[in-house]
Amino acid sequence: MAIQTFQKTNPLGPELWNAKGELVRPPTVFRNFISREPGARFPPEKGRYHLYVSYACPWAHRTLIARKLKGLEDIISVTSVHYHMSLTDSWRFAREGEDVEWPELTTPDPLHKGFYGTKALYFHADPDYKARFSVPILWDKKLDTIVNNESSEIIRMFYTEFDDLLPPEKRNVDLYPEALRAQIDETNVYTYDNVNNGVYKCGLAKTQEAYHSAVNNLFASLDRIEAHLKSSQTDKNGPYYFGSEITEADIRLYVTIVRFDTVYVSLFKTNRGMIRHDYPYIDRWARNLYWKVPAFRETTSFEHIKGHYFRSLTMLNPEGIVPEGPVPHILPVD
Ligand SMILES: N[C@@H](CCC(=O)N[C@@H](CS)C(=O)NCC(=O)O)C(=O)O
């Protein structure tokens, strides 16, 4: 495939900002669902689906955590892109025989020989594709196309649609329990706007005013989350967001918090405080997930996270120098 002829689309192109210099994210395009409903175009099948991720990307990180919590490792395969994202060509795969750093996480595309990166996948799925070349991408090997590229929907499919293929202990993992759905949905909106996207609104603000308002909002939100987690940890007896069981709310908050002290504080100028020094309940919650729940630790690569942000976002860090701290990347559990 002649990937050299593809259009150039900057992952951080001008369409991402409004007139006030505030970051505005466009919606994702492929929105199909894997479903156990009879006659579904994308039925759950072992070995049929493949997940393309970046270990650096917080949205892709959600899908890696959900896949592990649900025990889908043998059912859905994974490929990670190289940690470096080009500002003209987006994500790339390792090339055949390339000597990459952290080779266990960075391989060529196992499904399409010669595909350079995510751009090739998107154009293979739709030659007229006009949107972004983002990860995560849930790929159907059978129809050789994209099922979905929106992490919030991909994780929901993982929760239930493969349950018939799973042993009882994994089938019973319920990350979106009926009794908490309204609270989880409300938390998702809050976490997304103020925290997940909130850090990007600080880092990619184009004016002092846009930055000022984003940073105020971010730290007010962290204060509110700190109070919530204090009450979960003291009154509700639980280490998790809603008490004693992990839910989607934990997954969606963790992916930003674990990148906060290591990347966002310096690169995105969210330096009014650090999680480890100023937010003891958020810090304890995050350390517990990282150290005690393998699905969180095993999907967290500080190497890819730091390498990606500090070396790819050259408009914020032109020399691509990766800071050494904080040391350690995350504090021990106790
Ligand atoms: N709405 C998407 C957002 C994913 C996203 O923004 N991914 C970024 C990396 S953190 C990306 O791949 N950007 C590259 C590009 O747009 O070309 C989701 O949650 O799945």
The ligand as a Tripos MOL2 file, in Angstrom:
@<TRIPOS>MOLECULE
LIG
   20    19     1     0     0
SMALL
NO_CHARGES

@<TRIPOS>ATOM
      1 N1        -11.6960   10.0680   21.9920 N.3       1 LIG1
      2 C1        -10.5460    9.2620   21.8200 C.3       1 LIG1
      3 C2         -9.3090   10.0960   22.0110 C.3       1 LIG1
      4 C3         -8.0460    9.3410   21.7740 C.3       1 LIG1
      5 C4         -6.8360   10.2800   21.5760 C.2       1 LIG1
      6 O1         -6.9770   11.5100   21.6020 O.2       1 LIG1
      7 N2         -5.6300    9.7070   21.4060 N.am      1 LIG1
      8 C5         -4.4390   10.5110   21.1320 C.3       1 LIG1
      9 C6         -3.2710   10.0770   21.9920 C.3       1 LIG1
     10 S1         -3.4090   10.3880   23.6850 S.3       1 LIG1
     11 C7         -3.9670   10.2240   19.7090 C.2       1 LIG1
     12 O2         -3.8840    9.0790   19.3230 O.2       1 LIG1
     13 N3         -3.5930   11.2660   18.9490 N.am      1 LIG1
     14 C8         -2.9720   11.1040   17.6690 C.3       1 LIG1
     15 C9         -3.7380   11.7290   16.5330 C.2       1 LIG1
     16 O3         -4.7830   12.3670   16.7690 O.co2     1 LIG1
     17 O4         -3.2660   11.5730   15.3760 O.co2     1 LIG1
     18 C10       -10.6330    8.1230   22.7980 C.2       1 LIG1
     19 O5        -10.8900    8.3470   23.9820 O.co2     1 LIG1
     20 O6        -10.4740    6.9790   22.3990 O.co2     1 LIG1
@<TRIPOS>BOND
     1     1     2 1
     2     2     3 1
     3     2    18 1
     4     3     4 1
     5     4     5 1
     6     5     6 2
     7     5     7 1
     8     7     8 1
     9     8     9 1
    10     8    11 1
    11     9    10 1
    12    11    12 2
    13    11    13 1
    14    13    14 1
    15    14    15 1
    16    15    16 2
    17    15    17 1
    18    18    19 2
    19    18    20 1
@<TRIPOS>SUBSTRUCTURE
     1 LIG1         1 GROUP 0 **** ****
